[in-house]
Amino acid sequence: MTKEFFALKVLNNSKLHARGEYSPLKNKAKKEVTKEIEIMRRLSHPNVIALEKVIEDDFKTYVIMEYVDGSTLKEVITQQTLTLV
């Protein structure tokens, strides 16, 4: 067993899939998530988080990505904004 760490994004499929009634917002959300996953599958660059695997069941979609230790994007942006002022 390895001690690798991964980042996990869990998506609730009921919010992505239109069930029963027509829902343009749900259709748009599903298309955006599908597009994001496809882009991540194609990208291979040292400055971009790597997609490891996508697992989908009836209820959830699990997007497993490379884990990068350090500051969050929000923290970096906030820090840069403070130093610019």
Buried (B, 14 or more C-beta within 10 A) or exposed (E): EEEEEEEEEEBEBEEBBBEEEEBEEBEEBBEEBEEEBEEBEEEEEEEEEBBBEBEEEEEEBEBBBEEEEEEEEEEEEEEEEEEEE
